[in-house]
Amino acid sequence: MTDDLRNAALNSNIWAFAEARKLVERYKQKKPEKGYVLFETGYGPSGLPHIGTFGEVARTTWVRRAFETMSDIPTKLFCFSDDMDGLRKVPDNVPNRDMVAQHLGRALTSVPDPFGKYESFAHHNNARLREFLDAFGFEYEFKSSTDCYRSGMFDAALLRVLDRYDAIQKIMLPTLGEERRATYSPFMPVEQDTMKVLMAKVVETRAASGTIVYEHPETGKLVETPVTGGHCKLQWKPDWAMRWYALGVDYEMAGKDLIPSVELGNKIVKAMGGTPPDGFNYELFLDETGQKISKSKGNGLSVEDWLKYAPEDSLSLFMFQKPKAAKRLYFDVIPKTVDEYLTFAEKAKTETDPDKLLQNPAWHIHEGKMPERQVPLSFGILLNLVSVCNTSDKDLLWAFISRYADGATPENAPYLDKLVGYAITYYADFVKPHKKYRRPEVAEAAALMQLRDTLATLPKGADGSEVQNAVFEVGKQHDCFADLKAWFRALYEILLGQEQGPRMGSFIALYGIDESITLIDRALAGEDLGA
């Protein structure tokens, strides 16, 4: 780490560095007693990991790396699974739902796996979570709530909750409805024979013996049980705070919808005599209509959806940019995000100013180690090449690409080849069904004819800038276009069958001047370019 880079990090206004500075200030270069700064993300394994899981781990990782740029104190990231929670309802997206329904109320690690692959439903979902995180190369330690409770790791913190029981109740009860207040306790007993996590009324706390006495919700009998060793599980809000206290969590972020829960957690940690973690609240994603994305509704995009049409780098960029702004997460944001990523990645490779380098999202996405690859074409250009060729044949598309980017092949430009595949898939699913060509009006036809003739005069091998200038000059000479935007929109609608499109000079240079002339001739002849 160079001094210039560290100084730039300490003064950067990028959100990840602003967050990391909270931790620098917290420890002022003095290592915490546990020997490291601890970052945490949480996950509820009652369902499969989703795009929010990716976003939270990715963003936390960027803050962690930003802190490591500023400080020499070691760090860890715990990905915590709340797998001792009781199963309250059967998810819609699992097989053998009738079988699962027979185990309602039991800890998730005691519910049989409906997929028949692992020892429990939680073990299945935890395995999926780890596969998910490993696929993106995240560096983390996995922690299981069940393991932490049963191993005794949480025992001291649970006894502290018992000791501070009344203070914690004073924090929690005002947030609950009248009926819930009457029976609420932070402790939920766990029946050791059934592994059911009971919502039971606690009638007495015995701090000296480390036990509680509760009224069994089915039999009405009074039962005394230890709060340690996995005999009790905390309600989720006190559980979250207890975990911060027990593990010494220094940083955890959460969605905007959890702000009240974070505030409660902070109060509980303080009541226990601990220090709450730092963190921030990110905005939630919106679907194409501006509604909040919901797992139950299935609106918006999944990680799998995004990765069908674009590389993981572009998804990382989408997550990095403006985490405190509500953003539409839908298919139409993908092409623009891919091209923004390509621009940032290319610029980062040659940036020498440390301040500007650390402002580049690609530096964060790649942890300062920029991949060496050449991508001479934007994703938008590739989409339009697929569109004009109306093909899923990679070899045909590469015939154009190799002519434009001399020497480029699928073998020596594998990332570009991946983008070609993504462009083919995206075009087939989202562009082709909506293409609508129109015929040129009389004045537009005259402009197209002049463009055709102008292109014919250009030298062989003219680059995109030279072609673009020629297209500009033709448009300026025709009063039927209110401005150059109208000229380009007409080109897109007539030649490409869409309202928006690429930089025409770059596209014509890629597609070929002769081929572009033929395309114009076909449009002037009234042919169906979409056939």
RAZI-V215927 format. One record per pair of residues at least 12 apart in sequence whose C-alpha atoms are under 10 Angstrom apart, sorted by the first residue. I is the first residue (numbers start at 1). J is the second residue. Records with the same first field share a line. If there is no record, write none. Layout:
I->J + J
//
This chain:
1->68 + 69 + 70 + 72
2->69 + 354
3->69 + 70
4->353 + 354 + 355
5->69 + 70 + 353 + 354 + 355 + 357 + 358
6->66 + 67 + 68 + 69 + 70 + 71 + 354 + 355
7->69 + 70 + 354 + 355
8->69 + 70 + 353 + 354 + 355 + 356 + 357 + 358 + 359
9->21 + 66 + 67 + 68 + 69 + 70 + 354 + 355 + 357 + 358 + 359
10->24 + 66 + 67 + 69 + 70 + 71
11->70 + 355
12->354 + 355 + 356 + 358 + 359
13->355 + 358 + 359
14->66 + 321 + 322 + 358 + 359 + 360 + 361
15->62 + 63 + 66 + 320 + 321 + 322 + 323 + 324 + 359
16->59 + 60 + 61 + 62 + 63 + 64 + 65 + 66 + 67 + 320 + 323 + 358 + 359 + 364
17->62 + 63 + 64 + 65 + 66 + 67 + 69 + 70 + 358 + 359
18->63 + 66 + 67
19->60 + 62 + 63 + 64 + 66 + 67 + 251 + 278 + 279 + 280
20->60 + 62 + 63 + 64 + 65 + 66 + 67 + 68 + 69 + 70 + 71 + 251 + 278 + 279
21->63 + 66 + 67 + 70 + 71
22->67 + 250 + 251 + 278 + 279
23->37 + 63 + 64 + 67 + 70 + 71 + 250 + 251 + 277 + 278 + 279
24->37 + 67 + 68 + 70 + 71 + 73
26->250 + 277 + 278
27->71 + 73
28->71 + 73
29->70 + 71 + 72 + 73
30->71 + 72 + 73
31->71 + 72 + 73 + 74
32->73 + 74 + 248 + 250
33->248
34->247 + 248
35->73 + 74 + 75 + 76
36->72 + 73 + 74 + 75 + 76 + 248 + 250
37->64 + 67 + 68 + 73 + 74 + 75 + 76 + 77 + 248 + 249 + 250 + 251
38->64 + 74 + 75 + 76 + 77 + 78 + 244 + 247 + 248 + 249 + 250 + 251 + 252 + 277
39->57 + 60 + 61 + 63 + 64 + 75 + 76 + 77 + 78 + 79 + 140 + 248 + 249 + 250 + 251 + 252 + 253 + 277 + 278 + 279
40->56 + 57 + 60 + 61 + 76 + 77 + 78 + 79 + 80 + 140 + 141 + 143 + 243 + 244 + 247 + 248 + 249 + 250 + 251 + 252 + 253 + 277
41->53 + 56 + 57 + 58 + 59 + 60 + 61 + 77 + 78 + 79 + 80 + 81 + 140 + 142 + 249 + 251 + 252 + 253 + 254
42->56 + 57 + 78 + 79 + 80 + 81 + 82 + 143 + 240 + 252 + 253 + 254
43->56 + 79 + 80 + 81 + 82 + 83 + 126 + 129 + 144
44->80 + 81 + 82 + 83 + 84 + 85 + 108 + 122 + 125 + 126
45->80 + 81 + 82 + 83 + 84 + 85 + 87 + 108 + 109 + 121 + 122 + 123 + 124 + 125 + 126 + 127 + 128 + 129
46->81 + 82 + 83 + 85 + 86 + 87 + 88 + 89 + 90 + 91 + 108 + 121 + 122 + 125 + 126
47->90 + 91 + 92 + 93 + 94 + 121 + 122 + 124 + 125 + 126 + 295
48->91 + 93 + 94 + 122 + 124 + 125 + 126 + 127 + 128 + 129 + 132
49->125 + 126 + 128 + 129 + 130 + 131 + 132 + 133 + 302 + 303
50->129 + 132 + 295 + 301 + 302 + 303 + 304
51->285 + 295 + 300 + 301 + 302 + 303 + 304 + 305 + 306 + 315 + 319
52->255 + 284 + 285 + 293 + 295 + 302 + 303 + 319
53->129 + 132 + 133 + 303
54->129 + 132 + 133 + 136 + 138 + 302 + 303 + 315 + 316 + 319
55->282 + 303 + 315 + 316 + 318 + 319 + 320 + 323
56->252 + 253 + 254 + 255 + 282 + 319
57->77 + 78 + 79 + 133 + 138 + 139 + 140 + 252 + 253
58->133 + 136 + 138 + 316 + 319 + 320 + 365
59->253 + 282 + 316 + 319 + 320 + 321 + 323 + 364 + 365
60->77 + 251 + 252 + 253 + 254 + 279
61->76 + 77 + 138 + 139 + 140 + 364 + 365 + 367
62->320 + 361 + 363 + 364 + 365 + 366 + 367
63->251 + 279 + 364
64->76 + 77 + 251
65->364 + 367 + 368
66->358 + 364 + 367
69->367 + 368
76->139 + 140 + 141 + 249
77->138 + 139 + 140 + 141 + 142 + 249 + 251 + 252
78->139 + 140 + 141 + 142 + 143 + 144 + 247 + 249
79->129 + 130 + 133 + 139 + 140 + 141 + 142 + 143 + 144
80->126 + 140 + 141 + 142 + 143 + 144 + 145 + 243
81->122 + 125 + 126 + 129 + 142 + 143 + 144 + 145 + 146
82->107 + 108 + 109 + 122 + 126 + 143 + 144 + 145 + 146 + 236 + 239 + 240
83->107 + 108 + 109 + 110 + 121 + 122 + 123 + 125 + 126 + 143 + 144 + 145 + 146 + 147
84->106 + 107 + 108 + 109 + 110 + 122 + 144 + 145 + 146 + 147 + 148 + 149 + 150 + 190 + 195 + 196 + 197 + 230 + 232 + 233 + 234
85->105 + 106 + 107 + 108 + 109 + 122 + 145 + 146 + 188 + 196 + 197 + 233 + 234 + 235 + 236
86->103 + 104 + 105 + 106 + 107 + 108 + 109 + 110 + 111 + 188 + 190 + 195 + 196 + 197 + 198 + 199 + 233
87->100 + 101 + 103 + 104 + 105 + 106 + 107 + 108 + 109 + 110 + 111 + 121 + 122 + 196 + 197
88->101 + 103 + 104 + 105 + 106 + 107 + 108 + 197
89->101 + 103 + 104 + 105
90->102 + 103 + 104
91->296
92->296
93->296
94->113 + 114 + 115 + 121
95->113 + 114 + 115 + 116
96->113 + 114 + 115 + 116
97->114
98->114
99->111 + 112 + 113 + 114
100->112 + 113 + 114 + 121
103->194 + 195 + 196
104->196 + 197
105->190 + 194 + 195 + 196 + 197 + 198 + 199
106->190 + 191 + 194 + 195 + 196 + 197 + 198
107->120 + 121 + 122 + 146 + 190 + 191 + 194 + 195 + 196 + 197 + 198 + 233
108->120 + 121 + 122 + 123 + 125 + 146 + 195 + 196 + 197
109->121 + 122 + 123 + 124 + 126 + 144 + 145 + 146 + 147 + 195
110->122 + 123 + 146 + 194 + 195 + 196
111->123 + 195 + 196
112->124
113->125
122->144 + 146
123->144
126->142 + 143 + 144
129->142
130->142
132->303
135->312
136->312 + 313 + 316
145->230 + 233 + 239 + 243
146->229 + 230 + 233
147->229 + 230
148->229 + 230 + 243 + 246
149->227 + 228 + 229 + 230 + 231 + 232 + 233
150->228 + 229 + 230 + 231 + 232
151->228 + 229 + 230
152->228 + 229 + 230
153->228 + 229 + 230 + 246 + 247
154->227 + 228 + 229 + 230 + 242 + 243 + 245 + 246 + 247
155->210 + 227 + 228 + 229 + 230 + 246
156->228 + 245 + 246
157->228 + 241 + 242 + 243 + 244 + 245 + 246 + 247 + 272
158->187 + 210 + 226 + 227 + 228 + 229 + 232 + 233 + 234 + 239 + 242 + 243 + 245 + 246
159->207 + 208 + 209 + 210 + 211 + 226 + 227 + 228
160->207 + 210 + 242 + 245 + 246 + 271 + 272 + 273
161->186 + 187 + 207 + 227 + 234 + 238 + 239 + 241 + 242 + 268 + 269 + 271 + 272
162->186 + 187 + 205 + 206 + 207 + 208 + 210 + 211 + 212 + 227 + 272
163->205 + 206 + 207 + 208 + 210 + 272
164->207 + 268 + 271 + 272 + 273
165->185 + 186 + 187 + 205 + 207 + 271 + 272
166->205 + 271
167->267 + 268 + 271 + 272
168->185 + 186 + 238 + 264 + 265 + 267 + 268 + 269 + 270 + 271 + 272
169->181 + 184 + 185 + 186 + 238 + 268
170->268
171->238 + 264 + 265 + 267 + 268 + 271
172->184 + 185 + 186 + 237 + 238 + 264 + 265 + 267 + 268
173->185
175->260 + 264
182->201
183->199 + 200 + 201 + 202 + 203 + 215
184->199 + 200 + 201 + 202 + 235
185->199 + 200 + 201 + 202 + 203 + 214 + 234 + 235 + 238
186->199 + 202 + 232 + 233 + 234 + 235 + 236 + 237 + 238 + 239
187->199 + 200 + 201 + 202 + 212 + 214 + 227 + 231 + 232 + 233 + 234 + 235 + 236 + 238 + 239
188->200 + 201 + 202 + 212 + 214 + 227 + 231 + 232 + 233 + 234 + 235
189->201 + 202 + 212 + 213 + 214 + 216 + 223 + 224 + 225 + 226 + 227 + 230 + 231 + 232 + 233 + 234
190->225 + 226 + 227 + 230 + 231 + 232 + 233
191->216 + 225 + 230 + 231 + 232
192->230 + 231 + 232
195->230 + 231
197->231 + 232 + 233 + 234 + 235
198->214 + 216 + 217 + 218 + 232 + 233
199->214 + 215 + 216 + 217 + 235
200->213 + 214 + 215 + 216 + 217 + 218 + 220
201->213 + 214 + 215 + 216 + 217 + 220 + 222
202->214 + 215 + 216 + 222 + 223 + 224
203->215 + 222 + 223 + 224
204->222 + 224
205->224 + 227
206->224 + 225 + 226 + 227
207->226 + 227
209->225 + 226 + 227
210->225 + 226 + 227 + 228
211->224 + 225 + 226 + 227 + 228 + 231 + 232
212->224 + 225 + 226 + 227 + 232
213->225 + 226
236->261 + 265
237->261 + 262 + 264 + 265 + 268
238->261 + 264 + 265 + 266 + 267 + 268 + 269
239->265 + 268
240->261 + 262 + 264 + 265 + 266 + 268 + 269
241->261 + 262 + 263 + 264 + 265 + 266 + 267 + 268 + 269 + 270 + 272 + 274 + 276 + 277
242->265 + 268 + 269 + 272 + 274
243->265 + 269
244->265 + 266 + 269 + 274 + 275 + 276 + 277
245->265 + 266 + 268 + 269 + 270 + 272 + 273 + 274 + 275 + 276 + 277
246->269 + 274
248->274 + 275 + 276 + 277
249->275 + 276 + 277 + 278
250->275 + 276 + 277 + 278 + 279
251->276 + 277 + 278 + 279 + 280
252->276 + 277 + 278 + 279 + 280 + 281
253->277 + 278 + 279 + 280 + 281 + 282
254->279 + 280 + 281 + 282 + 283 + 284
255->280 + 281 + 282 + 283 + 284 + 285 + 323 + 324
256->280 + 281 + 282 + 283 + 284 + 324 + 326
257->281 + 282 + 283 + 284
258->281 + 282
259->280 + 281 + 282
262->276 + 277 + 279 + 280 + 281
263->276
265->277
266->278
280->323 + 324
281->323 + 324
282->322 + 323 + 324 + 325 + 326
283->322 + 323 + 324 + 325 + 326 + 327
284->323 + 324 + 325 + 326 + 327 + 328 + 329
285->300 + 301 + 323 + 325 + 326 + 327 + 328 + 329 + 330
286->299 + 300 + 301 + 326 + 327 + 328 + 329 + 330
287->299 + 300 + 301 + 327 + 328 + 329 + 330 + 331
288->300 + 301 + 327 + 328 + 329 + 330 + 331 + 332 + 333
289->328 + 330
290->326 + 327 + 328 + 329
291->328
292->326 + 327 + 328 + 329
293->328 + 329 + 330
299->329 + 330
300->328 + 329 + 330 + 331
301->328 + 329 + 330 + 331
302->329 + 330
303->315
305->330 + 331
306->329 + 330 + 331 + 333 + 334
307->334 + 422
308->421 + 422 + 425 + 426
309->331 + 334 + 335 + 338 + 418 + 419 + 421 + 422 + 423 + 424 + 425 + 426 + 427 + 429
310->334 + 335 + 337 + 338 + 379 + 418 + 419 + 420 + 421 + 422 + 423 + 425 + 426
311->334 + 338 + 341 + 415 + 418 + 419 + 422
312->338
313->337 + 338 + 341 + 342 + 345 + 362 + 365 + 366
314->334 + 335 + 336 + 337 + 338 + 339 + 340 + 341 + 342 + 362 + 365
315->334 + 337 + 338 + 341 + 365
316->337 + 341 + 361 + 362 + 364 + 365 + 366
317->337 + 338 + 340 + 341 + 344 + 361 + 362 + 364 + 365
318->333 + 334 + 337 + 338 + 340 + 341 + 361
319->365
320->361 + 362 + 364 + 365
321->361
331->426 + 430
332->426 + 430 + 431
334->379 + 426
335->378 + 379 + 380 + 383 + 422 + 423 + 426
336->378 + 379 + 380
337->379
338->378 + 379 + 380 + 419
339->377 + 378 + 379 + 380 + 381
340->361 + 362 + 378 + 379
341->360 + 361 + 362 + 365
342->362 + 374 + 375 + 376 + 377 + 378 + 379
343->362 + 375 + 378
344->357 + 359 + 360 + 361 + 362 + 363
345->360 + 361 + 362 + 363 + 365 + 366 + 370 + 371 + 372 + 373 + 375
346->362 + 370 + 371 + 372 + 373 + 374 + 375 + 376
347->360 + 362 + 363
348->360 + 361 + 362 + 363 + 368 + 369 + 370 + 371
349->362 + 363 + 368 + 369 + 370 + 371 + 372 + 373
373->412 + 413 + 414 + 415 + 416
374->408 + 412 + 413 + 414 + 415 + 416
375->405 + 408 + 413 + 414 + 415 + 416 + 417 + 419
376->401 + 404 + 405 + 408 + 413 + 416
377->401 + 404 + 405 + 416 + 419 + 420 + 506 + 507 + 510
378->416 + 419 + 502 + 503 + 506 + 507
379->416 + 419 + 420 + 422 + 423 + 502
380->423 + 501 + 502 + 503 + 507
381->423 + 501 + 502 + 503 + 504 + 506 + 507 + 508 + 510 + 511
382->397 + 401 + 416 + 419 + 420 + 421 + 422 + 423 + 424 + 427 + 502 + 507 + 510 + 511
383->419 + 420 + 422 + 423 + 424 + 425 + 426 + 427 + 431 + 501 + 502
384->423 + 424 + 427 + 431 + 492 + 496 + 498 + 501 + 502 + 507 + 511
385->397 + 400 + 401 + 420 + 423 + 424 + 427 + 496 + 502 + 507 + 508 + 510 + 511
386->420 + 423 + 424 + 425 + 426 + 427 + 428 + 431 + 432
387->423 + 424 + 427 + 428 + 431 + 432 + 435 + 496 + 497 + 498 + 530
388->495 + 496 + 497 + 511 + 516 + 519 + 529 + 530
389->511 + 529 + 530
390->424 + 427 + 428 + 432 + 529 + 530 + 531
391->424 + 427 + 428
392->420 + 421 + 423 + 424 + 425 + 427 + 428
393->420 + 421 + 424
394->410 + 417 + 420 + 421 + 424
395->410
397->420 + 424 + 511
398->410 + 417 + 420
399->511
400->509 + 510 + 511 + 512
401->416 + 420 + 510 + 511
402->510
403->461 + 509 + 510 + 511 + 512
404->461 + 463 + 464 + 506 + 509 + 510 + 511 + 512
405->510
431->497 + 498
432->497 + 498 + 530
434->497 + 498
435->493 + 496 + 497 + 498 + 499 + 530
436->493 + 494 + 496 + 497 + 498 + 499 + 529 + 530
437->492 + 493 + 494 + 495 + 496 + 497 + 498 + 499 + 523 + 528 + 529 + 530
438->490 + 492 + 493 + 494 + 495 + 496 + 497 + 498 + 523 + 526 + 528 + 529
439->490 + 493 + 494 + 495 + 497 + 523 + 524 + 525 + 526 + 527 + 528 + 529
440->490 + 491 + 493 + 494 + 495 + 523 + 524 + 525 + 526
441->480 + 490 + 494 + 524
442->480 + 524
443->478 + 479 + 480 + 481
444->475 + 478 + 479 + 480 + 481 + 487 + 490 + 491 + 494 + 524
445->494 + 520 + 523 + 524 + 525
446->478 + 524
447->474 + 475 + 476 + 477 + 478 + 479 + 480 + 481 + 487 + 491
448->471 + 474 + 475 + 487 + 490 + 491 + 494 + 517 + 520 + 521 + 523 + 524
449->474 + 517 + 520 + 521 + 524
450->471 + 474 + 475 + 477 + 478
451->470 + 471 + 472 + 473 + 474 + 475 + 517 + 520
452->471 + 474 + 513 + 514 + 516 + 517 + 518 + 519 + 520 + 521
453->517
454->467 + 470 + 471 + 473 + 474 + 517
455->467 + 470 + 471 + 508 + 513 + 514 + 516 + 517
456->513 + 514 + 516 + 517
457->513
458->470 + 513
459->513
460->509 + 512 + 513 + 514
461->509 + 512 + 513
462->505 + 508 + 509 + 512 + 513
463->505 + 506 + 508 + 509 + 510
464->503 + 504 + 505 + 506 + 507 + 508 + 509 + 510
465->503 + 504 + 505 + 506 + 509
466->505 + 506 + 509
467->504 + 505 + 506 + 507 + 508 + 509 + 513
468->503 + 504 + 505 + 506 + 507 + 508 + 509
469->504 + 505
470->505
471->484 + 487 + 488 + 504 + 505 + 508
472->484 + 487 + 488 + 504 + 505
474->487
475->487 + 488
488->500 + 501 + 502 + 503 + 504
489->501
491->504 + 520
492->504
494->519 + 520 + 523 + 524 + 529
495->516 + 519 + 520 + 522 + 523 + 524 + 529 + 530
496->519 + 529 + 530
497->529 + 530
//
